[in-house]
Amino acid sequence: MSQPTERNRLDGEASPYLRQHADNPVNWQPWGDAAFERAREHDAPVFVSIGYSSCHWCHVMAEESFEDESVAAVVNDSFVPIKVDREERPDVDSTFMTVSQLVTGGGGWPLSAWCTPEGKPFYVGTYFPPEPRRNQPGFRELCERIADSWSDPEQREEMERRADQWAESARDELESVPTPEPPASEEGGASPPGDDLLDTAAAAALRGYDEEHGGFGSGGAKFPMPGRIDLLMRAYAGRGRDALLSAATGTLDGMADGGMYDQIGGGFHRYAVDREWTVPHFEKMLYDNAELPMAYLDGYRLTGDPRYARVASESLAFLDRELRHEGGAFFSTLDARSRQPASRRDGGDASRGDGEGASDGEDVEGAFYVWTPEEVDAVLDEPAASLAKERYGIRPGGNFERGTTVPTVAASVAELAADREQSPEAVRETLTEARTALFDARESRPRPARDEKVLAAWNGRAISAFARAGDTLGEPYAESAREALDFCRDRLYDPDAETGALARRWLDGDVRGPGYLDDYAFLARGALDTYAATGDPEALGFALDLADALVAEFYDADDDTIYFTRDLDGDGTGGAGERADAGPLIARPQEFTDRSTPSSLGVAAETLALLDGFRTGGEFREIAERVVTTHADRIRGGPLEHASLVRAADLVETGGIEVTVAADEVPDEWRETLGERYLPGALVAPRPATDAGLDEWLDRLDMVEAPPIWAGRDATDGEPTAYVCEGFACSPPRTDLDAALAWLGGDE
C-alpha cells in the first residue's frame, strides 16, 4: 500500500506547537477535512497526537519517537498522522480527552488516539515510550500491532465496533442534558440547585484538604485549584468557620512558599509533581497567572495579609514583563525547557553530582529557574550569599536534577534574623537586594521559548485579573486591562458580523476562528470587570455585545444549556462555524467541570446573570437560571468539580451583591475601599452623576431606557452616591460609601 500522505504539511501552519513538528520525518497533517478524506481514500486509520508548545512530555515523545526515522516510516506507511494544538482546537481536545478518561480513567498530554477515517477513536493513551517500559507498550510496536489488526477483517470489525461504542459514550457524557423542565417560577417546574450549595461544596473541599502542606489531596502531584480556594473563602465569609479560612490560606501559603511559585522572578509554574509543592513542571501558562492572582487578591481582602497582595502583584508583573505583547494583549505560555546556562554546560559546574554535563544545544527542563550554590556565590558576596542560600534552600546536591535546586522559602525571615542576631528589617532588606541581584543575573541565561498566540479566552481571564487588581494594589493595573481588551476587540472581533464574530486566536497578524464558548464567556467577563474598574461604558458595551453573540451562537433553548461549540447540525462543520478545516467531531461538548481553566459553561451563566442588570427584559438572568436548573442534579452530585457552576447557581439563587456608584469620577478613597473590602462576586456598576450624563451613555450604548442597575440612581446633591443591593433588596442612597457597605452587614 502506498503511503496515505506524501509529506509533512505543518510548515504552512502558524501554531508554534505545530511548527515545532514541521521538520519531523512523520508526515504530519493539520486537523481538517482534507486529512480525513485522505484516510478514507486510502482506507487507513488515523493517528491523532494532541499537545501544546510548552508540554514537557510532548517534547519527550517527539524526541524519542516522532524524530526517529524508523518510527516515522511505520507511522507514515500505515496511518494518516494528524497533529493538533489543543490550545487552538479545544473542541477536538475535549472530545478525545473525554474518551481517554472514560476508557482509561485518566488523561493528559500528549494525548494519543488511533481513529477510524470517520474520526472515531478505537485506541487511546497519553505518552508512550519508544520501547516497552513498566507495562507500557513501546510506541513503534504499538503502531505495528494496530496496523496489523486494521488489516485483519475480523479484528478490524471489532475495532470499528469499539469505536462506535466509545463515540456513543463520549456523546452521552459531553451532550448530557436532562429532560427540559420549566423553571421553578412556573407551576410544577424544576428548581435551581439550592441555597446550601456553596456550603456543601466548601465542606467537600475541606474534606480533601492536606493539613500538612496545603492544597488538596495527599497522594502525589499538587495542582493549583483556585476555584476550590474561592469556594472556601466565600463559605468562610458567610459562616465564619475558621477551618474554612485555614484551608484557603494554608493552600495559598503552600503554593507561595514552594517551588511552584517562582521565588526569584514571580509568577507560577504549571503544577508541582510532589505533595510538598517543591518541584514543579516548569512551564508558565497565562491562565494560571491570571487565575491565581485573583485568588491571592481575595486572600488579601479577606485577611489583610500583605504577603498575598505581594504574590498577586509579582505574578501580574511577570505577565506584564514576559508575556505581554507591545500592543497590550498577552501571549500564551513560556516553555518548561531552555538551554543550560554557561555555568552548567560541558561539565562546567562541579556541583552537579551526576558527573554529566549538558551539551550546549540541549534544552533541559527548569534550566532557566534552578540554581547551584556556586551560581549564587558568583552573584552575591557574603553575608548576602549565605543568607539567600538558606532562605531559598539552595544546598549542595539540590532538590532537583543534576544537583540543582528549585528555590523555595526554606527559612522564614524571623528564623534567619534570630540565627544571625539581626533585626527582621535588616534581613528583609538584604534579601530584597539579593533577590534583585539573582534576578538580574538570571536574565542573562538562555530563555525558555515563548508561544506567542494571543488567545481570546485566556486574555479574558488575564484582563479580569488586571482589572480586579487595580483598586486593590493601588497601581494602574486597570489600564493594562483596558489595553488588552482593546487589542482583542480590534484584532479578534468583527462587529459587522451578523452576531458579532469573535476569533479564537491572533498570532503575528494571522487570525484563526471563530471562537468557542470560553472565548466569548471569558472575554465578556473581562470586559465587564474592566468597566467596573474604569467606568468605561465602551467596555460594558463590548461585554453586552459578546453576551448577545454568546446566546445566539451557543445557547440551545430546547435543551436549556450552553454548548462549547456551535450547532453540529447547523452547517455540517462539526461545530466549528465557517471553518474550512473543521474536520469531524463525534460530539458537541459542554464544559461542565473546572479544570486548568474555569468551566466555560459556569462562567457564561454567571456572566449572563451579572449582565442582566444592564438589560430591561430579564432575558440574561432567565437563561442563567435555566442553565443551572438543567444541570442541578449534576451540580448537587459533585459541587467540588463544578466550582464555576456553583458560583453561577449561588448568584442566581441569592441575587449577589451590586454596588452602583453615581459620580462623574469615583473618588480615590472609594476605589481604595472597594478594592480592599472582600465582596465575593460583587458587581460594581459606575454611572454618571446626573440623568443628563446617563442619557449620553445610553446613546453610546444604543439603549432606549436606563437599565435597572442605573435607573433612578443619580447622585444626591451632586455628591458621589452609592446604592448597595444584596439578595434582591437595596440600601437607601448614601454619600458615605462605608455607611452604604455597612448595610450589607446589617449594621445600619
C-alpha angles and dihedrals in degrees: 000000000000119000111276091222127040101203148353107280101188093100089085094055125098097207110108090217093054092045089053085067098041092101096047116119086231108100094236119189126196116247109271148105093282093062094050091046087055089052092051092048091053095035088233131146120245125238112207120194116188125191145118137246100261097041108126098204090044087061091046094051091046092053094044100042118002093053092048113101094209093051091045090054091058093047094046094047097050109026147037099239116210128190119206129191101215091204091060097038107034089157092063091043092050095054096046093042090052090054090049093051093046094048104034102021092239146050144186141142137334086043111197123196135170113208145181117254085263091063098254112138120228099172126032139176142134125238117006120191119229091248130028111284134171096345091317118120118235114254098238093045090049092051091050092050093049092048091050092049092050089055093053110082096214095046091044091054089054091048092052091047090052091048091054091049094049092047091051091049091051091051091050090052100041100036097039110144123161119230104288116253129183116262120269091260088072121071112273092004130148121265132232115253095275143259095271093060096101092053091047092052093047091050089053090050090050092053090056095045118124102225093191101052107008126243128076127299128016103221106092133294118050121213126196107252106183092167091063092047089052092051091051093050094047092049091048091051089053100041106021093223106160095211090064093054092044091055092049096047093039089058093046089050094047093053095043093049096045137076093263085077114066099239093191103040106018128238132088132275118221102267142318122262092210137054092246095059089239107125119038137192092252104220113116115216127198092226096055090050090051099044098043098051088055089054092048092048089055090047089055093047092049099044106020090229105152091206090073091053089051093052090049092048094048092048093051089046088055090054092048092048103041111017103035123111113219088245092061106261125109132247122229113243152347116226121247092230138062139154117288117261116252092261091065102039125109093000091304092141111071092191096068095103097207095072092228125118124209116239116246093250098045119113111216128192113253094002093135095051108039129085143201124211089248091056091053091048090053090058105035135047124219134307090022093055094056091043093052093046091052093044094052099034095243104163138152109283091024130209097268141048124313093014095297128135131227102216115244133166094268097163132026124236089246092054092047092048093050093049091052098036090237132130117265088239092058092048091048091051092050092048092050091053092044093050091051091051092048091049092051091049091048090054090070092060122099105277128231115255117264126221102219099196112133104214118195094216097049092043088054090060092046090049090053091050094051093043093051091046094056101084095029099054098036093231132112093264091131090064089056088053091052093049093051091047091051090051092053093045093048098045107025105033130074109196091185093064115106094256100012111275117228117190121215101229147012120202119177091323096318111118124200123189168007099255131243130233094276090055092054097038099044095043092046089053090047090052091049091050090049091053090050092051099042107024088233109154091198089066090050091049090052091050090052092047091051091047091052090050091046091056093045095048106033111020116095110201092193093055095031092225139105115239126211092232136033120269112303091213098040097086105354095247099115096258096303098114116224092344111142093207097049099133123191122309120193095206144019101236133215118202105224105157135061110243126154086330128030120273107276088212091056095045090047093052093045093047092049090051091050093047093049090087089066092057127068099211101060092228096132093053091047091054091048091050092048092051096051090043091052091054097035095118092049092049094046091047095055112010094162093061091047101052095146092048089048089055091048092049091048091052092049091048100044103027090232127230124306125188114189113192118196108198139119085230125010107237115249092236090054091052089049091051093048091046094053100039116091103234104158113214093353119160114220110201116188119194135171117280096241136045089241091058090045091053089058090053091048090054091050091049094044091238119155094205139007112280119236096262091060105026115115092356105115126145120284113239090341092298123127105269132197127207113192123194132184131169093004092304127102139209124236114265112279131192088198109072093199089055091049092050091046086067088069091063094044090246093131 
